[in-house]
């Protein structure tokens, strides 16, 4: 695995149960200033193999990214961990963001 991929996997694994992070913040914590799309690719290709908590990664605005059948599943998994997800699929990032609104160290 590439060093950047390993950093992304490590950042995703660091999201505590009952918290969420954004694709952007995962990329930033992995040292990638414009790596949100790379985070998406890692989640798509390695979530199952690496047993990543993919459901804890959402958009920076707190919304769950739409996908075929995934939006409802992701909301259900987050709710099971105690994260409040609105009927429109939004999470309050100030309350449930793993690092508040900002990535640590930024």
DSSP file (Angstrom, degrees, kcal/mol; ACC not computed):
  #  RESIDUE AA STRUCTURE BP1 BP2  ACC     N-H-->O    O-->H-N    N-H-->O    O-->H-N    TCO  KAPPA ALPHA  PHI   PSI    X-CA   Y-CA   Z-CA
    1    1 A X              0   0    0      0, 0.0     2,-0.0     0, 0.0     0, 0.0   0.000 360.0 360.0 360.0 145.3    0.0    0.0    0.0
    2    2 A X     >  -     0   0    0      1,-0.1     4,-2.4     4,-0.0     5,-0.2  -0.342 360.0-115.6 -67.6 153.1    1.1    3.5   -0.7
    3    3 A X  H  > S+     0   0    0      1,-0.2     4,-2.2     2,-0.2     5,-0.2   0.892 117.0  51.5 -57.4 -42.6    2.1    5.7    2.2
    4    4 A X  H  > S+     0   0    0      1,-0.2     4,-2.1     2,-0.2    -1,-0.2   0.881 109.0  51.1 -65.3 -37.1   -0.8    8.1    1.6
    5    5 A X  H  > S+     0   0    0      2,-0.2     4,-2.6     1,-0.2    -2,-0.2   0.914 109.6  49.9 -65.3 -42.6   -3.2    5.2    1.6
    6    6 A X  H  X S+     0   0    0     -4,-2.4     4,-2.5     1,-0.2    -2,-0.2   0.895 109.7  51.4 -61.9 -40.0   -1.9    3.9    4.9
    7    7 A X  H  X S+     0   0    0     -4,-2.2     4,-2.2     2,-0.2    -1,-0.2   0.886 110.7  48.6 -65.2 -38.5   -2.2    7.4    6.4
    8    8 A X  H  X S+     0   0    0     -4,-2.1     4,-2.6     2,-0.2     5,-0.2   0.931 111.2  49.3 -66.1 -45.7   -5.9    7.5    5.2
    9    9 A X  H  X S+     0   0    0     -4,-2.6     4,-2.4     1,-0.2    -2,-0.2   0.917 111.8  49.4 -59.4 -43.9   -6.6    4.1    6.6
   10   10 A X  H  X S+     0   0    0     -4,-2.5     4,-1.1     1,-0.2    -1,-0.2   0.906 111.0  49.5 -62.1 -42.4   -5.1    5.1    9.9
   11   11 A X  H  < S+     0   0    0     -4,-2.2     4,-0.4     2,-0.2     3,-0.3   0.903 111.0  49.3 -65.1 -41.2   -7.1    8.3   10.1
   12   12 A X  H >< S+     0   0    0     -4,-2.6     3,-1.4     1,-0.2    -2,-0.2   0.919 109.7  51.6 -64.1 -42.7  -10.3    6.5    9.3
   13   13 A X  H 3< S+     0   0    0     -4,-2.4    -1,-0.2     1,-0.3    -2,-0.2   0.741 101.2  63.9 -65.3 -21.5   -9.6    3.9   12.0
   14   14 A X  T 3< S+     0   0    0     -4,-1.1     2,-0.6    -3,-0.3    -1,-0.3   0.570  72.9 107.7 -81.8  -7.4   -9.0    6.8   14.5
   15   15 A X  S <  S-     0   0    0     -3,-1.4     3,-0.1    -4,-0.4     6,-0.1  -0.595  73.0-129.1 -72.0 118.1  -12.6    8.0   14.3
   16   16 A X    >   -     0   0    0     -2,-0.6     3,-1.7     1,-0.1    -2,-0.1  -0.259  27.8 -89.1 -68.4 154.4  -14.1    7.0   17.7
   17   17 A X  T 3  S+     0   0    0      1,-0.3    -1,-0.1    65,-0.0     3,-0.1  -0.370 116.9  27.5 -57.1 136.5  -17.4    5.2   17.9
   18   18 A X  T 3  S+     0   0    0      1,-0.3     2,-0.3    -3,-0.1    -1,-0.3   0.549 109.3  90.5  83.3   7.6  -20.3    7.7   18.1
   19   19 A X    <   -     0   0    0     -3,-1.7    -1,-0.3    64,-0.1     2,-0.3  -0.860  57.2-154.7-128.7 164.4  -18.3   10.3   16.2
   20   20 A X  B     -a   97   0A   0     76,-2.7    78,-3.4    -2,-0.3     2,-0.3  -0.885   3.5-164.8-132.5 165.5  -17.9   11.2   12.5
   21   21 A X  E     -b   57   0B   0     35,-2.6    37,-2.8    -2,-0.3     2,-0.2  -0.953  22.8-113.5-143.7 163.5  -15.4   12.9   10.3
   22   22 A X  E  >  -b   58   0B   0     -2,-0.3     4,-2.4    35,-0.2    37,-0.2  -0.595  24.6-115.8 -97.4 160.4  -15.5   14.4    6.8
   23   23 A X  H  > S+     0   0    0     35,-1.3     4,-2.2    -2,-0.2     5,-0.1   0.908 119.0  51.9 -55.9 -42.2  -13.7   13.2    3.7
   24   24 A X  H  > S+     0   0    0      1,-0.2     4,-2.7     2,-0.2    -1,-0.2   0.928 109.5  46.9 -62.1 -47.7  -11.8   16.5    3.8
   25   25 A X  H  > S+     0   0    0      2,-0.2     4,-2.5     1,-0.2    -1,-0.2   0.855 110.5  52.7 -68.0 -33.8  -10.7   16.2    7.4
   26   26 A X  H  X S+     0   0    0     -4,-2.4     4,-1.3     2,-0.2    -1,-0.2   0.944 111.3  47.6 -63.1 -46.1   -9.6   12.6    6.9
   27   27 A X  H  <>S+     0   0    0     -4,-2.2     5,-3.0    -5,-0.2     3,-0.4   0.930 112.9  48.3 -59.8 -46.2   -7.5   13.8    4.0
   28   28 A X  H ><5S+     0   0    0     -4,-2.7     3,-1.6     1,-0.2    -1,-0.2   0.899 109.8  50.9 -63.1 -40.4   -6.0   16.7    6.0
   29   29 A X  H 3<5S+     0   0    0     -4,-2.5    -1,-0.2     1,-0.3    -2,-0.2   0.747 108.2  54.1 -70.0 -20.5   -5.2   14.4    8.9
   30   30 A X  T 3<5S-     0   0    0     -4,-1.3    -1,-0.3    -3,-0.4    -2,-0.2   0.389 124.7-105.5 -89.6   3.0   -3.4   12.1    6.5
   31   31 A X  T < 5S+     0   0    0     -3,-1.6     2,-0.6     1,-0.2    -3,-0.2   0.683  81.6 127.3  84.9  18.4   -1.3   15.0    5.2
   32   32 A X    > < -     0   0    0     -5,-3.0     3,-1.1    -6,-0.2    -1,-0.2  -0.910  40.2-168.4-112.9 107.0   -3.2   15.5    1.9
   33   33 A X  T 3  S+     0   0    0     -2,-0.6    -1,-0.1     1,-0.3    -5,-0.1   0.802  91.4  23.0 -67.7 -28.5   -4.4   19.0    1.4
   34   34 A X  T 3  S+     0   0    0     -7,-0.1    -1,-0.3     1,-0.1     3,-0.3  -0.286  90.9 115.4-127.4  47.8   -6.6   18.1   -1.6
   35   35 A X    <>  +     0   0    0     -3,-1.1     4,-2.0   -11,-0.2     3,-0.2   0.195  27.6 112.4-108.3  16.9   -7.2   14.4   -0.9
   36   36 A X  H  > S+     0   0    0      1,-0.2     4,-1.9     2,-0.2    -1,-0.2   0.903  83.6  49.3 -58.2 -41.2  -10.9   14.1   -0.3
   37   37 A X  H  > S+     0   0    0     -3,-0.3     4,-2.2     1,-0.2    -1,-0.2   0.858 107.5  54.6 -66.3 -33.6  -11.4   12.2   -3.5
   38   38 A X  H  > S+     0   0    0      2,-0.2     4,-2.5     1,-0.2    -1,-0.2   0.881 105.1  53.9 -66.4 -36.3   -8.5    9.9   -2.6
   39   39 A X  H  X S+     0   0    0     -4,-2.0     4,-2.8     2,-0.2    -2,-0.2   0.917 107.3  51.3 -60.9 -43.3  -10.3    9.2    0.7
   40   40 A X  H  X S+     0   0    0     -4,-1.9     4,-2.6     1,-0.2    -2,-0.2   0.928 110.1  48.9 -59.2 -45.7  -13.4    8.2   -1.3
   41   41 A X  H  X S+     0   0    0     -4,-2.2     4,-2.5     2,-0.2     5,-0.2   0.907 111.4  49.2 -62.6 -42.2  -11.3    5.8   -3.4
   42   42 A X  H  X S+     0   0    0     -4,-2.5     4,-2.9     2,-0.2     5,-0.4   0.934 112.4  47.9 -63.0 -45.7   -9.7    4.2   -0.3
   43   43 A X  H  X S+     0   0    0     -4,-2.8     4,-1.5     1,-0.2     5,-0.2   0.920 113.6  48.2 -60.2 -43.3  -13.1    3.8    1.3
   44   44 A X  H  < S+     0   0    0     -4,-2.6     4,-0.2    -5,-0.2    -2,-0.2   0.902 122.0  32.7 -64.4 -41.9  -14.5    2.3   -1.9
   45   45 A X  H  < S+     0   0    0     -4,-2.5     4,-0.2    -5,-0.2    -2,-0.2   0.749 130.5  26.8 -90.9 -24.2  -11.7   -0.2   -2.4
   46   46 A X  H  X S+     0   0    0     -4,-2.9     4,-3.1    -5,-0.2     6,-0.3   0.514  85.9  96.8-120.6  -5.4  -10.5   -1.1    1.1
   47   47 A X  H  X>S+     0   0    0     -4,-1.5     5,-2.0    -5,-0.4     4,-0.6   0.919  95.5  37.0 -54.6 -48.3  -13.5   -0.7    3.5
   48   48 A X  H >45S+     0   0    0     -5,-0.2     3,-0.6    -4,-0.2    -1,-0.2   0.952 120.0  46.1 -70.1 -49.7  -14.4   -4.4    3.4
   49   49 A X  H 345S+     0   0    0     -4,-0.2    -2,-0.2     1,-0.2    -1,-0.2   0.895 123.1  34.9 -60.4 -43.1  -10.9   -5.8    3.3
   50   50 A X  H 3<5S-     0   0    0     -4,-3.1    -1,-0.2     2,-0.0    -2,-0.2   0.412 105.1-126.1 -93.6   0.5   -9.5   -3.5    6.0
   51   51 A X  T <<5 -     0   0    0     -4,-0.6    -3,-0.2    -3,-0.6     2,-0.2   0.928  43.6-178.9  52.4  51.2  -12.8   -3.5    8.1
   52   52 A X      < -     0   0    0     -5,-2.0     2,-2.3    -6,-0.3     3,-0.2  -0.538  39.3-117.9 -81.5 145.3  -12.9    0.3    8.1
   53   53 A X    >   +     0   0    0      1,-0.2     3,-2.1    -2,-0.2     4,-0.2  -0.433  47.6 165.6 -78.5  66.7  -15.7    2.1    9.9
   54   54 A X  G >   +     0   0    0     -2,-2.3     3,-1.8     1,-0.3    -1,-0.2   0.775  63.6  68.7 -55.9 -31.3  -16.8    3.7    6.6
   55   55 A X  G 3  S+     0   0    0      1,-0.3    -1,-0.3    -3,-0.2    23,-0.1   0.662  89.2  64.6 -67.4 -15.2  -20.1    4.8    8.0
   56   56 A X  G <  S+     0   0    0     -3,-2.1   -35,-2.6   -36,-0.1     2,-0.6   0.447  85.2  85.9 -86.8  -0.3  -18.3    7.4   10.2
   57   57 A X  E <   +b   21   0B   0     -3,-1.8   -35,-0.2   -37,-0.2     2,-0.2  -0.905  55.5 153.9-107.3 120.9  -17.1    9.4    7.2
   58   58 A X  E     -b   22   0B   0    -37,-2.8   -35,-1.3    -2,-0.6     6,-0.2  -0.717  47.3 -67.0-133.1-179.4  -19.5   12.0    5.8
   59   59 A X    >   -     0   0    0      4,-2.6     3,-2.0    -2,-0.2    -1,-0.1  -0.325  46.8-111.4 -71.3 157.3  -19.4   15.2    3.9
   60   60 A X  T 3  S+     0   0    0      1,-0.3    -1,-0.1     2,-0.1    33,-0.1   0.760 117.4  59.7 -61.6 -26.2  -17.9   18.3    5.5
   61   61 A X  T 3  S-     0   0    0      2,-0.1    -1,-0.3    31,-0.0    32,-0.1   0.424 122.5-104.8 -83.5   3.1  -21.4   19.9    5.7
   62   62 A X  S <  S+     0   0    0     -3,-2.0    29,-2.8     1,-0.3     2,-0.2   0.469  78.8 130.2  90.9   2.8  -22.6   17.1    7.8
   63   63 A X  B     -C   90   0C   0     27,-0.2    -4,-2.6    22,-0.0     2,-0.4  -0.618  61.1-117.9 -93.3 151.3  -24.6   15.3    5.2
   64   64 A X        -     0   0    0     25,-2.3     2,-0.2    -2,-0.2    -6,-0.1  -0.721  35.0-116.1 -82.6 130.2  -24.4   11.7    4.3
   65   65 A X        -     0   0    0     -2,-0.4    -1,-0.1     1,-0.1     2,-0.0  -0.480  33.5-114.9 -68.7 132.0  -23.3   11.2    0.7
   66   66 A X        +     0   0    0     -2,-0.2     2,-0.3     4,-0.1    -1,-0.1  -0.355  46.9 154.3 -68.9 148.4  -26.0    9.6   -1.4
   67   67 A X    >>  -     0   0    0     -2,-0.0     4,-1.0     0, 0.0     2,-0.6  -0.952  56.3 -70.5-165.7 156.7  -25.4    6.2   -2.8
   68   68 A X  T 34 S-     0   0    0     -2,-0.3    -2,-0.0     1,-0.3     0, 0.0  -0.367 113.0 -26.2 -61.4 105.8  -27.6    3.3   -3.9
   69   69 A X  T 3> S+     0   0    0     -2,-0.6     4,-1.0     1,-0.1    -1,-0.3   0.308 119.1  98.7  76.4 -10.4  -29.0    1.9   -0.7
   70   70 A X  H <>  +     0   0    0     -3,-0.6     4,-3.4     2,-0.2     5,-0.3   0.822  67.0  65.6 -80.6 -32.6  -26.1    3.2    1.4
   71   71 A X  H  X S+     0   0    0     -4,-1.0     4,-2.2     1,-0.2     5,-0.2   0.922 106.3  41.9 -59.9 -46.3  -27.6    6.4    2.7
   72   72 A X  H  > S+     0   0    0      2,-0.2     4,-2.3     1,-0.2    -1,-0.2   0.903 116.4  49.2 -67.6 -41.1  -30.2    4.5    4.9
   73   73 A X  H  X S+     0   0    0     -4,-1.0     4,-2.5     2,-0.2    -2,-0.2   0.925 111.6  48.9 -63.6 -44.8  -27.6    1.9    6.0
   74   74 A X  H  X S+     0   0    0     -4,-3.4     4,-2.4     1,-0.2    -2,-0.2   0.919 111.7  49.0 -62.3 -44.2  -25.1    4.6    6.9
   75   75 A X  H  X S+     0   0    0     -4,-2.2     4,-2.6    -5,-0.3    -1,-0.2   0.910 111.7  49.8 -61.7 -41.9  -27.7    6.5    8.9
   76   76 A X  H  X S+     0   0    0     -4,-2.3     4,-2.1     2,-0.2    -2,-0.2   0.907 110.9  48.7 -64.5 -42.1  -28.8    3.4   10.7
   77   77 A X  H  X S+     0   0    0     -4,-2.5     4,-0.9     2,-0.2    -1,-0.2   0.898 112.9  48.1 -65.2 -40.3  -25.2    2.4   11.6
   78   78 A X  H ><>S+     0   0    0     -4,-2.4     5,-2.3     1,-0.2     3,-0.9   0.928 110.7  50.6 -66.3 -44.3  -24.5    5.9   12.9
   79   79 A X  H ><5S+     0   0    0     -4,-2.6     3,-1.8     1,-0.3    -2,-0.2   0.883 104.0  59.0 -60.8 -37.5  -27.7    6.0   15.0
   80   80 A X  H 3<5S+     0   0    0     -4,-2.1    -1,-0.3     1,-0.3    -2,-0.2   0.788 105.6  50.2 -61.5 -26.8  -26.8    2.6   16.5
   81   81 A X  T <<5S-     0   0    0     -4,-0.9    -1,-0.3    -3,-0.9    -2,-0.2   0.391 128.2 -99.2 -91.5   2.3  -23.6    4.3   17.7
   82   82 A X  T < 5S+     0   0    0     -3,-1.8     2,-0.4     1,-0.3    -3,-0.2   0.517  76.4 140.7  95.3   5.4  -25.6    7.2   19.3
   83   83 A X      < -     0   0    0     -5,-2.3     2,-0.6    -6,-0.1    -1,-0.3  -0.701  50.8-130.6 -83.6 128.9  -25.1    9.7   16.5
   84   84 A X        -     0   0    0     -2,-0.4     8,-0.5     8,-0.1     2,-0.5  -0.706  25.3-172.3 -82.1 122.0  -28.3   11.8   15.8
   85   85 A X  B     -D   91   0D   0     -2,-0.6     6,-0.2     6,-0.1   -22,-0.0  -0.969  19.0-130.4-115.6 125.9  -29.0   11.8   12.1
   86   86 A X    >   -     0   0    0      4,-2.8     3,-2.0    -2,-0.5   -11,-0.0  -0.156  28.8-102.3 -69.0 168.6  -31.8   14.1   10.9
   87   87 A X  T 3  S+     0   0    0      1,-0.3    -1,-0.1     2,-0.1    -2,-0.0   0.756 125.0  55.3 -62.3 -23.8  -34.6   12.9    8.6
   88   88 A X  T 3  S-     0   0    0      2,-0.1    -1,-0.3   -25,-0.0   -24,-0.2   0.361 124.9-102.4 -91.6   6.0  -32.7   14.6    5.7
   89   89 A X  S <  S+     0   0    0     -3,-2.0   -25,-2.3     1,-0.3     2,-0.4   0.845  73.7 139.2  81.2  35.4  -29.5   12.7    6.5
   90   90 A X  B     -C   63   0C   0    -27,-0.2    -4,-2.8     2,-0.0     2,-0.4  -0.878  35.6-159.4-116.3 147.8  -27.5   15.4    8.3
   91   91 A X  B     -D   85   0D   0    -29,-2.8     2,-0.9    -2,-0.4    -6,-0.1  -0.964  28.3-116.4-121.4 138.0  -25.3   15.1   11.3
   92   92 A X     >  -     0   0    0     -8,-0.5     4,-3.0    -2,-0.4     5,-0.3  -0.658  25.4-163.7 -75.0 108.2  -24.3   18.1   13.6
   93   93 A X  H  > S+     0   0    0     -2,-0.9     4,-1.7     1,-0.2     7,-0.2   0.786  85.2  58.6 -67.9 -28.0  -20.6   18.3   13.0
   94   94 A X  H  4 S+     0   0    0      2,-0.2    -1,-0.2     1,-0.1     7,-0.1   0.896 116.9  33.3 -67.1 -38.1  -20.1   20.5   16.1
   95   95 A X  H  4 S+     0   0    0     -3,-0.3    -2,-0.2     1,-0.1    -1,-0.1   0.903 134.8  23.7 -82.6 -44.8  -21.6   17.8   18.3
   96   96 A X  H  < S+     0   0    0     -4,-3.0   -76,-2.7   -12,-0.1    -3,-0.2   0.457  85.9 119.9-108.5  -3.1  -20.5   14.6   16.6
   97   97 A X  B ><  -a   20   0A   0     -4,-1.7     3,-1.5    -5,-0.3   -76,-0.2  -0.436  66.0-131.6 -63.9 135.4  -17.4   15.6   14.7
   98   98 A X  T 3  S+     0   0    0    -78,-3.4    -1,-0.2     1,-0.3   -77,-0.1   0.817 106.4  20.9 -58.3 -31.6  -14.5   13.6   15.9
   99   99 A X  T >  S-     0   0    0      1,-0.6     3,-0.7   -79,-0.3    -1,-0.3  -0.052 113.8-109.0-126.6  32.1  -12.4   16.7   16.2
  100  100 A X  T <  S-     0   0    0     -3,-1.5    -1,-0.6     1,-0.2    -5,-0.1  -0.554  76.1 -36.4  71.4-140.9  -15.1   19.4   16.4
  101  101 A X  T 3  S+     0   0    0     -2,-0.2     2,-0.3    -3,-0.1    -1,-0.2   0.779 128.9  57.0 -86.8 -27.8  -15.3   21.5   13.3
  102  102 A X  S <  S-     0   0    0     -3,-0.7     2,-0.2    -5,-0.1     3,-0.1  -0.747  85.3-111.4-110.1 152.0  -11.5   21.5   12.7
  103  103 A X    >   -     0   0    0     -2,-0.3     3,-1.8     1,-0.1    -2,-0.1  -0.539  50.3 -93.1 -72.4 141.9   -8.9   18.8   12.2
  104  104 A X  T 3  S+     0   0    0      1,-0.3    -1,-0.1    -2,-0.2    -4,-0.0  -0.286 110.0  20.3 -58.6 139.7   -6.5   18.6   15.1
  105  105 A X  T 3         0   0    0     -3,-0.1    -1,-0.3     1,-0.0    -2,-0.0   0.443 360.0 360.0  84.7  -0.4   -3.3   20.6   14.6
  106  106 A X    <         0   0    0     -3,-1.8    -2,-0.1     0, 0.0    -3,-0.1   0.426 360.0 360.0-107.2 360.0   -4.9   22.9   11.9
